[in-house]
Amino acid sequence: MVVKSKIQLIKTILSSILISLVGCLGVVFSVLYVHTFNCGFCYEYSSIIISLSVGFISLLTALAIAFSNTAKKFVYKLFLLVVVLISITVFALYILKTSGFLTKIDSVEKFRSYIASFGNNAIVLFTLIQFLQVVVLPIPAFITVGAGVLLFGPLKGAIFSCVGIILGSIVAFYIGRIFGFKVVKWLVGEDGLNKGLKMLKGKDKIILTFMFLFPFFPDDILCFVAGITTMSSSFFLTMIVITRIISVFASSYSMNNSIIPYDTWWGLMLWIIFIAFTIFSMIFICKKGDKIEKYFLKKKRKKK
């Protein structure tokens, strides 16, 4: 009993230290971010904004520590998640603001030029942005993937994109899995989440696999949603690796005009057929997905 209590005490102390460090990072980078403004509202009221942000982050950090050793685990996880997301966001905003990145994402070419300016560090920066694009940054995927094709070519661009996007997808999934419905609702919105869950009910595996495999769907948000479905972690990890590799490589080579050309009549016709097929398949799977999923489950049981 004494040993267990000591181990528990050590875990509590380490947990408190870790939460405090995350909170400190949030405080430091929120202050640094506000100081990057030299005009406008944030500049004029910088002292008030800094005081409020420091006080808010400190309060959330203290609450996360206070609830970490109680039975109210959801409250603890909620405060911890908010602190982590705020810290990641202000850190990302500070880096992006000081580097000038925020003015470089309105087109593929500008984004490509910006990444290329980092020389040997371009690969690391590009992979990091692809990770953040899933979890934090509202950057259209076609811009980042397209920039990767222009920078590194379709093969290397797809590889670097896959690394960042797959890691981001896994983090988003576990945010949903660990923190649950209320947190995902807060992150993606109640209406969108309810519609998504209603559509996925009883057929989450077949529908999510299809959505991740084909373009035109908000697959970054779906990573969070997948975390609160009945989908197992092992299935998600296998599915996300396979579908992301297929979709990213297909997108990269499509943008490179290597699969179906955009500059011929037959190429445009094939793209129209592909889009129509995707829409039709999605409608069919949404209506019959539960039956399809049950069919494959029966086949799997028979093999066993």
C-alpha positions as CSV (number, residue, x, y, z in Angstrom):
1,M,0.0,0.0,0.0
2,V,2.8,2.4,0.9
3,V,4.6,1.7,-2.4
4,K,1.4,2.2,-4.4
5,S,0.7,5.5,-2.6
6,K,4.2,6.7,-3.4
7,I,3.9,5.7,-7.0
8,Q,0.5,7.5,-7.2
9,L,2.1,10.6,-5.6
10,I,4.9,10.6,-8.1
11,K,2.4,10.3,-11.0
12,T,0.4,13.2,-9.6
13,I,3.5,15.4,-9.3
14,L,4.7,14.5,-12.8
15,S,1.2,15.1,-14.2
16,S,1.1,18.5,-12.5
17,I,4.5,19.5,-13.8
18,L,3.6,18.5,-17.3
19,I,0.3,20.4,-17.2
20,S,2.1,23.4,-15.8
21,L,4.7,23.3,-18.6
22,V,2.0,23.2,-21.2
23,G,0.3,26.1,-19.5
24,C,3.5,28.1,-19.4
25,L,4.1,27.5,-23.1
26,G,0.6,28.9,-23.7
27,V,1.3,32.0,-21.6
28,V,4.7,32.7,-23.1
29,F,3.6,32.3,-26.8
30,S,0.4,34.2,-26.2
31,V,2.4,37.2,-24.9
32,L,4.9,36.8,-27.8
33,Y,2.1,36.6,-30.3
34,V,0.4,39.8,-29.1
35,H,3.8,41.6,-29.2
36,T,4.1,40.8,-33.0
37,F,1.4,43.4,-33.7
38,N,2.6,47.0,-34.3
39,C,-0.8,48.6,-35.2
40,G,-4.5,48.0,-34.9
41,F,-6.7,46.7,-32.1
42,C,-4.2,44.1,-30.7
43,Y,-1.5,46.8,-30.6
44,E,-3.6,49.5,-28.9
45,Y,-5.0,47.2,-26.2
46,S,-2.0,44.8,-26.0
47,S,-1.6,45.2,-22.2
48,I,-5.3,44.3,-21.6
49,I,-5.2,41.4,-24.0
50,I,-2.0,40.0,-22.5
51,S,-3.4,40.3,-18.9
52,L,-6.7,38.5,-19.9
53,S,-4.9,35.8,-21.9
54,V,-2.3,35.1,-19.2
55,G,-5.0,35.1,-16.5
56,F,-7.3,32.8,-18.6
57,I,-4.6,30.3,-19.4
58,S,-3.3,30.3,-15.9
59,L,-6.8,29.7,-14.5
60,L,-7.4,26.8,-16.9
61,T,-4.0,25.3,-16.0
62,A,-4.8,25.5,-12.3
63,L,-8.2,23.9,-12.8
64,A,-6.7,21.1,-14.9
65,I,-4.2,20.4,-12.1
66,A,-6.9,20.6,-9.4
67,F,-9.2,18.1,-11.1
68,S,-6.4,15.8,-12.2
69,N,-6.5,13.8,-9.0
70,T,-10.3,13.7,-8.6
71,A,-13.0,11.4,-9.8
72,K,-14.3,14.0,-12.3
73,K,-12.0,12.8,-15.1
74,F,-14.1,14.4,-17.9
75,V,-13.8,17.8,-16.3
76,Y,-10.0,17.3,-15.9
77,K,-9.7,16.1,-19.5
78,L,-11.7,19.0,-20.8
79,F,-9.6,21.6,-19.0
80,L,-6.4,19.8,-20.1
81,L,-7.6,19.7,-23.8
82,V,-8.4,23.4,-23.8
83,V,-5.0,24.3,-22.4
84,V,-3.2,22.0,-24.9
85,L,-5.2,23.4,-27.9
86,I,-4.7,27.0,-26.8
87,S,-0.9,26.4,-26.3
88,I,-0.6,24.7,-29.7
89,T,-2.7,27.4,-31.4
90,V,-0.8,30.4,-30.0
91,F,2.5,28.7,-30.7
92,A,1.4,28.0,-34.3
93,L,0.1,31.6,-34.7
94,Y,3.3,33.1,-33.4
95,I,5.5,31.0,-35.7
96,L,3.3,31.7,-38.7
97,K,3.0,35.4,-37.9
98,T,6.7,36.0,-37.4
99,S,7.7,33.9,-40.4
100,G,5.2,35.7,-42.7
101,F,3.4,32.4,-43.5
102,L,-0.1,33.8,-43.0
103,T,0.3,36.0,-46.1
104,K,1.6,33.1,-48.2
105,I,-1.3,30.6,-48.2
106,D,-3.8,32.1,-50.6
107,S,-2.4,30.2,-53.6
108,V,-0.4,27.1,-54.3
109,E,2.4,29.0,-56.0
110,K,2.9,31.5,-53.1
111,F,2.8,28.7,-50.6
112,R,5.4,26.7,-52.7
113,S,7.7,29.8,-52.8
114,Y,7.4,30.3,-49.1
115,I,8.3,26.7,-48.2
116,A,11.1,26.7,-50.7
117,S,12.7,29.7,-49.0
118,F,13.6,27.5,-46.0
119,G,16.1,25.5,-48.0
120,N,17.2,22.3,-46.3
121,N,14.5,22.8,-43.6
122,A,11.7,22.9,-46.2
123,I,10.9,19.2,-45.8
124,V,10.5,19.5,-42.0
125,L,8.4,22.6,-42.2
126,F,6.2,21.2,-45.0
127,T,5.5,18.0,-43.0
128,L,4.8,20.0,-39.8
129,I,2.3,22.2,-41.7
130,Q,0.6,19.1,-43.1
131,F,0.2,17.8,-39.5
132,L,-1.2,21.1,-38.3
133,Q,-3.5,21.4,-41.3
134,V,-5.4,18.4,-40.0
135,V,-5.5,19.3,-36.3
136,V,-5.4,23.1,-36.1
137,L,-4.9,25.1,-39.3
138,P,-7.9,25.8,-41.6
139,I,-5.8,25.5,-44.8
140,P,-7.4,23.7,-47.8
141,A,-5.7,20.4,-48.5
142,F,-5.4,21.1,-52.2
143,I,-3.1,24.0,-51.5
144,T,-0.7,22.1,-49.3
145,V,-0.7,19.0,-51.4
146,G,-0.3,21.0,-54.6
147,A,2.6,22.9,-53.1
148,G,4.2,19.6,-52.2
149,V,4.0,18.5,-55.8
150,L,5.5,21.7,-57.0
151,L,8.3,21.6,-54.4
152,F,9.3,18.0,-54.3
153,G,7.6,16.4,-57.2
154,P,4.6,14.0,-57.0
155,L,6.4,11.1,-55.3
156,K,8.3,12.9,-52.6
157,G,5.5,15.5,-52.1
158,A,3.0,12.7,-51.6
159,I,5.4,10.9,-49.1
160,F,6.0,14.0,-47.0
161,S,2.3,14.9,-47.1
162,C,1.3,11.3,-46.0
163,V,3.6,11.5,-43.0
164,G,2.2,14.8,-41.7
165,I,-1.4,14.0,-42.6
166,I,-1.4,10.5,-41.1
167,L,0.1,11.7,-37.8
168,G,-2.4,14.6,-37.7
169,S,-5.3,12.2,-38.4
170,I,-4.2,9.8,-35.6
171,V,-3.9,12.7,-33.1
172,A,-7.4,14.0,-34.1
173,F,-8.8,10.5,-33.7
174,Y,-7.4,10.1,-30.2
175,I,-8.6,13.5,-29.1
176,G,-12.1,12.2,-30.0
177,R,-11.5,8.8,-28.4
178,I,-10.0,10.2,-25.1
179,F,-12.1,13.3,-24.6
180,G,-15.4,12.1,-26.0
181,F,-18.6,13.5,-27.5
182,K,-18.8,16.9,-25.7
183,V,-15.3,17.9,-26.7
184,V,-15.7,16.8,-30.3
185,K,-19.0,18.7,-30.4
186,W,-17.1,21.8,-29.1
187,L,-14.4,21.4,-31.8
188,V,-16.5,20.6,-34.9
189,G,-19.9,22.1,-34.0
190,E,-23.1,20.4,-32.7
191,D,-25.1,20.5,-35.9
192,G,-22.4,19.0,-38.0
193,L,-21.6,16.4,-35.4
194,N,-25.2,15.3,-35.0
195,K,-25.7,15.0,-38.7
196,G,-22.5,13.0,-39.1
197,L,-23.3,10.6,-36.2
198,K,-26.8,10.1,-37.6
199,M,-25.4,9.2,-41.0
200,L,-22.8,6.9,-39.5
201,K,-25.0,5.0,-37.1
202,G,-24.6,1.3,-37.7
203,K,-22.3,1.8,-40.7
204,D,-19.4,3.9,-39.5
205,K,-16.7,1.7,-40.9
206,I,-17.9,1.5,-44.5
207,I,-18.9,5.2,-44.7
208,L,-15.7,6.6,-43.1
209,T,-13.5,4.3,-45.2
210,F,-15.2,5.6,-48.3
211,M,-15.0,9.3,-47.2
212,F,-11.3,9.0,-46.4
213,L,-10.6,7.2,-49.7
214,F,-12.3,9.7,-52.0
215,P,-11.9,13.5,-52.2
216,F,-14.6,16.2,-51.7
217,F,-15.3,15.2,-48.0
218,P,-14.3,17.0,-44.8
219,D,-12.0,14.1,-43.8
220,D,-10.0,16.2,-41.2
221,I,-13.2,16.8,-39.2
222,L,-14.1,13.1,-39.7
223,C,-11.0,12.0,-37.8
224,F,-12.3,13.7,-34.7
225,V,-15.8,12.2,-35.3
226,A,-14.3,8.7,-35.8
227,G,-12.9,8.8,-32.3
228,I,-16.4,8.8,-30.8
229,T,-17.9,6.0,-33.0
230,T,-17.7,2.3,-32.4
231,M,-14.7,2.0,-34.7
232,S,-11.8,0.3,-32.9
233,S,-8.4,2.0,-32.7
234,S,-6.7,-0.9,-34.7
235,F,-9.3,-0.6,-37.5
236,F,-8.9,3.2,-37.7
237,L,-5.1,3.1,-37.7
238,T,-5.1,0.5,-40.5
239,M,-7.8,2.2,-42.5
240,I,-6.3,5.7,-42.2
241,V,-2.9,4.6,-43.3
242,I,-4.2,2.8,-46.3
243,T,-6.8,5.4,-47.4
244,R,-4.6,8.4,-46.8
245,I,-1.8,6.9,-48.8
246,I,-4.1,6.1,-51.7
247,S,-5.9,9.5,-51.6
248,V,-2.8,11.6,-51.1
249,F,-0.8,9.8,-53.9
250,A,-3.8,10.0,-56.2
251,S,-4.2,13.7,-55.5
252,S,-0.5,14.4,-56.0
253,Y,-0.3,12.6,-59.3
254,S,-3.6,14.1,-60.5
255,M,-2.3,17.6,-59.8
256,N,0.8,16.7,-61.7
257,N,-1.5,15.8,-64.6
258,S,0.0,12.3,-64.6
259,I,-3.2,10.2,-64.1
260,I,-6.1,11.9,-66.0
261,P,-5.1,15.0,-68.0
262,Y,-7.1,18.2,-67.6
263,D,-6.3,19.6,-71.1
264,T,-8.1,17.0,-73.3
265,W,-11.8,16.4,-73.9
266,W,-11.6,12.8,-72.9
267,G,-9.7,13.7,-69.7
268,L,-12.4,16.2,-68.7
269,M,-15.0,13.6,-69.5
270,L,-13.3,11.0,-67.3
271,W,-13.2,13.5,-64.4
272,I,-16.9,14.2,-64.7
273,I,-17.6,10.5,-64.7
274,F,-15.4,10.1,-61.6
275,I,-17.1,12.9,-59.7
276,A,-20.5,11.5,-60.7
277,F,-19.5,8.0,-59.6
278,T,-18.2,9.3,-56.2
279,I,-21.5,11.2,-55.5
280,F,-23.6,8.2,-56.6
281,S,-21.5,5.8,-54.5
282,M,-21.8,8.0,-51.4
283,I,-25.6,8.2,-51.7
284,F,-25.8,4.4,-52.1
285,I,-23.5,3.7,-49.2
286,C,-25.3,6.1,-46.9
287,K,-28.6,4.3,-47.6
288,K,-27.3,0.7,-47.7
289,G,-24.2,1.0,-45.6
290,D,-25.5,-1.0,-42.7
291,K,-26.4,-3.9,-44.9
292,I,-23.0,-3.8,-46.7
293,E,-21.2,-3.7,-43.3
294,K,-23.2,-6.7,-42.0
295,Y,-22.5,-8.6,-45.2
296,F,-18.7,-8.2,-44.8
297,L,-19.0,-9.1,-41.1
298,K,-20.8,-12.3,-41.9
299,K,-18.1,-13.2,-44.5
300,K,-15.4,-12.5,-41.9
301,R,-17.1,-14.7,-39.3
302,K,-17.5,-17.6,-41.8
303,K,-13.7,-17.5,-42.6
304,K,-12.9,-17.8,-38.9
